[in-house]
Amino acid sequence: MNRYAKLFPWLVLGLFSLWAVGKMMPKKETYRDFNLTQFGSIPVLDGGRLKPLDSVARTNMLFISGRSEFEDLEGNMQPAILWLLEVLAAGDANATPGCDYKVFRIDNEQLLGELGLEYRPGSYRYSWNELRKTADRFDKVFIAAQMKEEKKDRGEKVPEEVRDIFHGKVIELGRRLRAYERLSSRDNLTIVPKEQGSETWLTLADVDDLAGQPFAKEARAQASKELIADMQARGMDPNEMTPAVEAAVRRDLERRVKLRLRAIGTRERKSVSESAAAFGDILNDFKANKPTAFSEAIADYKADYVYPLNPTLRNTTKFEQEFNYAAPFYYAAFFYIFAGICSALSWLGWSEPFRRAGVNLALAALVLTAAGLLGRMYIMGRPLVFVTNLYSSALLIGAGAVGACLYLEKLFRNGVGLVVGTTIGAVTVKIAHHLSTDGNDTLGMLVAVLDTNFWLASHVTTVTLGYAATYIAGFLGVTYILWGLFFTTLTKEKHIAVGNMIYGITCFATMLSFVGTVLGGIWADQSWGRFWGWDPKENGAVLIVIWNSLILHARWAGMVKQRGMAVLAVVGIMVTTWSWFGTNQLGVGLHNYGFNKSLADGCKWTWILSMMVIAIGSIPLRYWRSFAETGEPRALVTTTLPVSVPVAGPTLPVTAAPAAPPAQGKKTGKKR
């Protein structure tokens, strides 16, 4: 290999590393001289843990808009923290400019048609003011969707013509609107300590309620009168309401009461909570366009009311904010993608330089992912615990797959393992990103079943790596089938190598999934007093063990060879997807967490695509391009010498040659 070929892999790694480091460096975000980074570092109590406001802004923006930034009124992209600052400062969902930002993602044309909104392909985003004008139309479709959900919850049969996708999008938009209303009404964030040195935190709505308690009865009476009048004006009978309508009316009443109490609470807040008054000064300085006073108010608020609660809070919130800026998993996905591209290019020419470049990029992506997982451990205060929820399980599966495939690449040096590993890595990062857009904090409090450090570090990690190994075997099976069917380059050596890779990874998958399942049973015995309870999640885990064992026994018994193992390994993708995500969608069992309709759709499409690959993998080998009519790889077909054609003529009788006389001792041997 010449000098340029040796330098090429390191040049590629250097360029990508410089680009990633430049993007991941902490940055100071400003808007019209206001220090948004400083505001985003303010700690709040949300979801059971202390976190910076920057994390709250990103989580809610991802849920509402599907991304962590938005386009302002001038067409410039702005960070999510500016949007949250505008919402909190306004204190009203209908105040500008926050209500004019196009942040609500709606990509269903039927829903847009029902609301009378134009279809905006490419952006799919609409403002609060645009949606508020369609409130009457949305209420009708939302109530219908809720009634359908109530029927399903009661076990009633829903007509087939009911539009499941449409109603799902309606419920999804309703949740997004509700999240925005909760932020704007200030009853979502436990944002201020009750008093200096107090461990009790209040929402701004709590402060308003405390200040307005003497006026609560009068405020509720006035709000009720206004609500009844509005309902009658819209032709609704307050005495005849369905459960869904009644729930919506109740929420509207509470919103109206809080708006009335807030006006009173604003005047009386200082007498209730000095910390709330200090936080209010921050918002007032922003509304009054005083950047210097804004920064000073933030510094005073944190020094006087927040940091005295916990001396380490300053470091943890700052680290989490910088972790949000760095987004290591996002940039790891780029490394995975380009590592896979380099590995695929190695099959076309200049093989070794491209293969080594792919290995370097995959190693860099693995380092980024590992650094991100370690950062999550530090933020959550759980050392050696890689998996705390479905989000982190996706990242660990991707990292485990890449690590195992890098080892396969070291053994076989054919680029196959690297392409499979980087594909799994990129897909799992995409899944993790999707899981972060459901409105839940990816670093939030653990579900009760997971809240033990030892078992998180042993059972959950082991069984997750078992998932990763099973996926690797399955994707290798997909590679084998597509390669052999559509291309002519699956030679004898590669045919045997890929088969050995599937076999070796399946052995590890069986071991890891079996050990992880046993550890889970021991955990269950200590937690619930029984080793096994036929819970859906437990059944899914043991199903992986059984299926991997079936593949190995079929191979050992000679029932399947390379092609058969590949097809069975693809079935392993279906089994693992069901155990990982599918069991959570059932809504039953002790492991009932992580429900997500989009994940249910993802499971469905994974099964459909896997069955398609299984079907084409079952096509007779004589139709595979890499195989001859004999059903063997082209390199395995033996070449014979051409047989000469005999000349026509009389056939001569053939006499047998006389047999040689038997040897008679040493004397005869000497004569020969």
N, C-alpha and C positions, 0 to 999 in steps of 0.2 A: 504494500500500500504506500503510495507516494506521500510527500509532505502535505499537500493540499487535502488529501483524503483524511489524513490524521488530524488536521486542524479543523476540518469542517464541523464535526460533532461538537467541539468545544466552542466554536464560533456561534453556532446556533444556540447553545445553552447560555452563553454570555449575553447575546442580544435579548433573549427572552427574559433572562434574570434582571437585566437592567431595566427593561420595560416594566416588569412586575414590581420591582423595588420602587421605581418612580411613582407607580400608581398607588402603592400600599402605604407610602409614607404618611404620617399624620399631617393633617392640613388645618389651617385656620379658616373657618367658614364665616363669611361676613355678608351683611346685607344692609346697604346704605349706612355704613359705618357701625352697625350693630354687630357685636361679637356673638354670633350664633353658637360657636363652639363653646364659649363660656356658659351660655344659657343651657346648652345641651348637657353639660356636665353636672347640673343640679340633681342631687339624688332624690328619688321619690320611692314610696312604698307602693308597689303595684304587683299584683299576682302573687302575693305572699313573700316577695323578696325586695330588697333595696336595689335599685338600678338607676342609671342616669336617664334623664328625660330624652336623650337621644335614642335610647333603645325603645322607649315608649312610642316616640314619633315614628321610627322605622317599622315597628311591628304593626301599628295601626295603618300606616300608609301602604304597607305591603298587602294588608288585608283588604283595604278599600280600593286601592288602585292597581295592585299587582306589581308595584315597583317601589323603590325607596326614595324616589325623587318625583317632582312634579313640574309642570310648566306654568310659570306665572303669567300675569296679564300682558306682559311685554314679550312673551314668547321665549323667555330664558328658562333653562332648567335650574331648579332650586332644590336644596336639601329638604328632607321631610321635617326637620326641626323648625324651619321657618313656618311651614304650614301649621304645626302644632302651636307655635307661639301666636300666630294670628288667631287661631281658634280660641285659645285660652284668654287672650287679651280682649277679644270681642265679647266673650261671655254669652253669646247668643248665636244660635245656628243661622239666623237670618241676617247677621251683620256682615258688612263688607270689610276687607276684600276676600276673606276666606271662603265665603259662600259662592264667589265667582270663579274660583279655581276649578278647572276641569280635572277632578281626581277620581270620580266614580266610574269604574270600568263596567261597561255593559256591552257584551259582544253577541247577544242574542237578537237577531233581527225581528223575531216575532214579538218579543217583549218591547223593543223599541217601537214597533208598529202600534202595539196596544197603548203605549204612552204618548204616541204622536211625536216622537223625536226622530230627527234625521239619523241615518246610518252613517257612521264615520269610520270606514275601514282604515286600519293603520293605527289609529289612536284609541278608538272605542271608549273615550272618556267624556264625562259630562259633569256639569257643575251642580251644586246644591240648588242654586236658583232655578236652573233649567228643570230639575226634578220636582222642585216645589210647585211649579206651575201645573204639573201633572198629578198632583196629590190625589184628586178625586178618582182619576182613572186607576192609579196605582192601588188605592185602597180596595177597589173592587177585585182586582186580580189577586191581591195579597190575601184578602179574606177568603177567596175561593181556594187558594193554595193551602192556607192554614186549615180550612175545613177538610180538605183532602188528607192532610197529614194527621188530623185528629181521627178520621175514619180508619186510616191505616193503623194508628196506635191502638184503636179499640178492636182491631182484628176484623173490621168490616171489609167486604169485597168492594174494590174500587173499579168502576167501568174501564175497559181497556182503552176507550177512546180518550180518556183523560191524558193530557199532554205532560208526561213525566218530566221531560227535559225543560219544557217551558216553566212548569211550576217550580222546578228546582232552581231555575234562574231567578224566579220571583222571590223565593225564600232567601236566596243568597243576597239579592239586592236589598231586601228588607233588613237583613243582618248588618249590611254595610251602612245603611242609613241610620240604624239604631246605634251603631258604634260612633258615628259622627255626632249624633245628638247627645250621647252620653259625654263625649269630650267637651262639646260646646256648652252643655249644662253644668259641667264641672263636678259631676257626681261619680266619675269613673276613676279618678286618680286620687289616691291617698297621698297628698302632696306636701302637707305641712305638719310639723310637730305641733302638738296641742299647746305646748309652752316650752320655754327654754329648759333643756335637759330632760324633757319628757320622752318616754318611749312610745307614747300613744300618738298616732298620726291621724289627721283628719283630712277629708276632702274639702274643697272650697265650698261645696254644697252643704257639707256638715256645718261649716262655720256660718254660712248664711242661715241655716235652720236654727242654730243656737241663738244667733242674734235676733231672729224673727219669731222665736217661740211665743212671746206674748201676743203676736198678731196672727198665729197660725190658723186659729178657728175662723177668723174673719176672712183670711186669704183663701181658705178652702171653700167657704160659702160663695164668695164672689167668683172664684174659678168655676164652680159647679154651675152657677147661673149662666155664665158665658158659654160653657160647653153645651148645656141643654139647648140654649138658643141657637147655637151653630148647628146642632144635629137636626133640630126642627126645620131650620132654613134649608137643609139639604134633603128634607123629606124622610128623615129617619125617626122611628118611634123609640124613645128612650126606654119604654117598658117592654119592648119586644126585640131582644138582641140575641144572636147566636153566641156561643162561648168565645169564638174568635173575635167577633165585633166587640163584645164586652171587655175582652182583654185589651184591645186596641184603645177603647174609650178610657179604660182605667189608666193606661199609660199616658194618654193625652191629658187627663185630669192632673196627674202627678206633675207633668211638665208645666202646666199652667200655674199650679200652686208654687212650684219652685221659682218660677219667674217672678211671681209677686213677692215671695220671701227674699229673693236675692236683692231686690231694690232696697228693702229694709236692712238686710244684712250688710250691704255695702256701706251704709251710713254708720252702722253700729259695730262693724267688724273689729275695730281696734280694741274695744272694751272686752271682746270675747277672746281674742287670741292675737298676741303681739307678733307671733311668727306669721300668721295669715296676713296681718297688715304689712309685714316686711315683704312677703311674696307679692302682695298686691301692689307695692311700690314698684317692683320690677315691671309688672304689666302696665302700670300707669305711665312709667317712663318711656316704655316702648310706644304706647299710643300717643304720647306727647312729643315723640320724635326727639328724645334726649339720649343719644348714644353713650355719652360719658356718664351721666347719672345712672343709666341702665347697667353699665358694667360695675359701677361702684355699689349699686344696690344688690347685685348678685353676689359680689364678694362679701359684703356685710351679712347678707342672709345666710350664706354657707358658714361663715366663721362664727356667727352668733347662735344659730339655731340648728344647724345640721351636723357639722363636724364634731361638736361636743358630745353627740350621742355615741359615736364610734370613731376612735382615732384612725382606724384602718380604712374608713369609708372613703377618704380622699383618694387613696391609691387604687382601691378596687373599682370605683366608678370611673376614674380616669383611664384605667386599663381597659375596661369594657367599652368605653367610648372609642379609644384608639383601635380596639379589636373590631368594632363596627366599621371604622374607616378602612382598615386593612382588608377586610373581607377575604381571608385566605382561601376559603373554599371556592369562592367565585373565580379567583385567578388560577386556582389549581385545575379547574375545569378546562381553561384554555391550554394549559400544559398537557393535560390528558388528550385533548383533541389533536394538537399538533404532534404529539408523540405517536399517536395512532396513524396520522397522515405520513409521517416519516417512515414508520414501519411498513406501511402499505407501499410506499414508493420504493422501498428496498427490494420489492419483488419485481420491479420493472427495470432496474439497472442501478449501477453504482451501489451495489447491495450493502457492503459493509459500512461505508460512511453514513448512509441513511439509517441503517439499523442501529448503529452506535448513537447517532443523534436522537433517535427515538428512545433508546435506553436512558440517555442523559435527561431528556425532558420528563420521562416517566418518573425517574428518581427525584427530580426537582418537585414534581407534583406530589409525590409521596411525602417528601419533607414538608411541603406546605400544609398538606392535610394533617400530618402528625402534629405540626406546630399549632394548627387550629384546634385540634382535639385537646392538646395540653392546655391551650388558653381557656377552653371551656371548663376544664377541670379546675383551673385556678379561680375562675369567676364563681363557679358553683361551690368551691371549697370541698371538692371530693377528689382527693388524689387517687390515681390509678383506676378511676372509674371512667371508661370510655363511652359507655352507653347509658343514657338516662331516659331516652324517649325514642320514638320512631325516627325523628330527625337525625339524631346522632347514630342510630343503628344503620341508617342508609350510608352515612359517611364512613363508618367503620367497615361495612361490607365492601365499599369501593376501595378503601385503603388495603384491606386484606386481600382483595382480588388482585390489585396491582402488585402487591408484594409477592404473592404466590406466582403470578405470571412472569415477574422479573426473574424469579428463580428458574421457572421453566425455560425462559429465554436463555439463561446462562447454560442450561443443560443442552438444549436442542439448537439454538442459534438459527432459527428459521423464520423469525418474525411473527409466527402465529400466536404464540403466547402473549407477545407485547400488544398486538392488535386487539386480542380478546380482553386483556386486562385493562387497557386504556378505554375501551368501549364501555366496559362495566363501570369504570371509574367515572367517566363523563355522565353516564346515565344515572348513577346513584347521586351525583351532585345535583342533577336536574330534579330528581325525586325529592332530595332534601330541600331544595329551593321551593318546590311546590308545597311541601309540608310547612314551610315558614310563612305561607300566605293565607293560612286558615284563621288568623287572628289570635293565635296562641303564642306565648313567649317560648321560643325554642330552648331557653335556659330557665324555664319556669319550675315551679315546685313539682316534685315527682309524684306520680300516682302512688297510693299506699303500697301496692304490691311490689314496687321497685325500691322503696325507701330504706335500703340497707346496703351499706358500702361493700361488705364482704361479698354478698351474693351478686351485686352489680359487677364486681370485678372478676367474678369467677363464672357463675352460670351464664349470665347474660352475654358476657364477652365471648365465652366459648361457643355458645350456641349460635351467636351472630357470625362468628368465623366459620361455623359449619354451613350457615346459609351461603356465605361468600364462596366457599369451596364448591358447593353444589351448583351455584350459578356459573362458576368457571367451567366446570365439566359440561354444563348445558350449552354454554356459548361456544365451547370447543366443538361440541356436537353440531351446532348450527353451522359453524365454519366448515367442518368436514363435509356436511351434506351439500351446502351451496357450492363449495369448491369442487367437489367431485362431480356434481350434476351439471354445472354450467361452464366449467373451465377444463382445459386439457392438461393442466400442470400439476395435478395430484399424482406425483410419481410414486414409485415403489417406496423410496426412502421416506417421503413425506406422509404417505399412506400409513406406514408403520409408526412413524414418529407421532402423528396426531392421535392415533389409536392408543399408543403408550401414554401420552399426556392425559387423555381422558381417563384411562385406567388408574394412573397414579393419583390424579386429583380426586377421583371417586373414593379411593382408599382413605385419603385424608378427610374427605367430607363425611364418610361413614364414622370414622373415629371421633371427629370433633362433634358431630351432631349427637352421637350416642353419649359421649361424656357430658356434653351440655345438658342433655335431657335427664340424665341420672342426677346431675347436680341440681337441676330444677326440681326433681322429685324430693331430694333431701331438703331443699329450701321450703317446699310446700309442706313437708312434714313438720318443720320447725315453726312455720308461720300459721298453718291451718290445721295441724294435727293429723294430716293424711298425706301419704306419699303420692297417691294418684287418685284423681277424681273424675277422669274423663271430661275435663274441661276442653272446650274447642281449641284453645291454644296448646294444651298438652297433647291433644290428638294430632294437631298439625305437626308438632315437633317430632312425635314418634313416627308419623307417616314419612318424614324425611329419612329417618333411620331405616325404616323398612324398605323404602324404595331404593336407597343407595345399596343396601344389602342385597336386594334382588338383582341389581345390575352386576354386582361382583359375583354372586353365585351363578348367574346365567353365563358370565364370562368363564368362570372356572370349570363349569360343566360342559363347555364347548357349545352351548346353545346359541350364542351370538359371537360375532367377531367384531371387527372395527365398525362396520356400518351399523350393526345391531346395537352396539354400545352407544354410538352417537345418537341414534333415535331414542333409546331409553334415557340418555342423559338430557335430551330436550324435554322429555316428560318431567324430569327433575326440576326444570324451571317452573313448570306449572305447579308442582307440589310445593316448592319453596315459596312461591308467590302467595299461594293460599295460606301457608303457615305464617308468613311474615305479615301480610296485610289482610288477607281474606277473612281470617277468623275474627279480626277486630270489627269487621263490618256486620257481624251477626247480631250484635247488641245483647249478647248473653254471656254468662261466665264470669269468673273472677278476674279475667284478663281483659275485660271489656273497656278498652280505652283506645284512643286514636281513630275514632270513626271519622270517615271523610268520604263523601259521595264520589268525589273525583278519583279517590284511590280505588273505590269499588269499580268505577269505569276502567281504571288502569288495569286492575286485575282481569277484568273481562277481556280487554284487548290483548293482554299478554297471553291469555289462554287461547284466544282465537289465532293469533300469529304463531304460537307454538304448535297448535294443531295443524296449521298450514305447512309448517316446516316438517312435521312428522309425516304428513301425507306425501309430500314430495320426496321425503327420505325413504319412503316405502316403494318408490318406483323401481322396477327391476333394474339391476345393475347394467344390463346390456344397453340401456338408454342413457346412461351417464356418460358424459363426454370424456371423462378421464379414464374410463374403463373400456376394455375391448369387449367384443361379443362374448368372450369366454367368461365375463363377469369378474375379471381381475384387472388391477391397474395396468396401464399400458406398458410400464417398465417391467412387469412380471411375465409378459407373454414371451415365451422362448422362441428364438428364431432358428429354423431348421434349414439345412442345405437343400437346394432344389434337386428333385429326383429326375434322372435322365430317362427319356422315353425309349423303350427297347425297339430295335430295328425289326421290321416285319420279316419273317422267314420261318423255315421249318423249326419245330421245337425239338431239340436234341434230348435224348433221355439222359437223365442225371443219375449217375451211380454214386453210391455212398463211398466215401474214402475209407480205405482199410484202417482199422483201429491200430494204434501203435502198440507193439508188444509191451507187456508189463516189465517194469524194471526188475532186474534180478541182482539185488545186493549191490555191494560196493564196486564189484568188478565191472558190471554193466555201466554203472555211473561213471567210472573212470574212463571207459571207452568213449562216452559221450563228451 
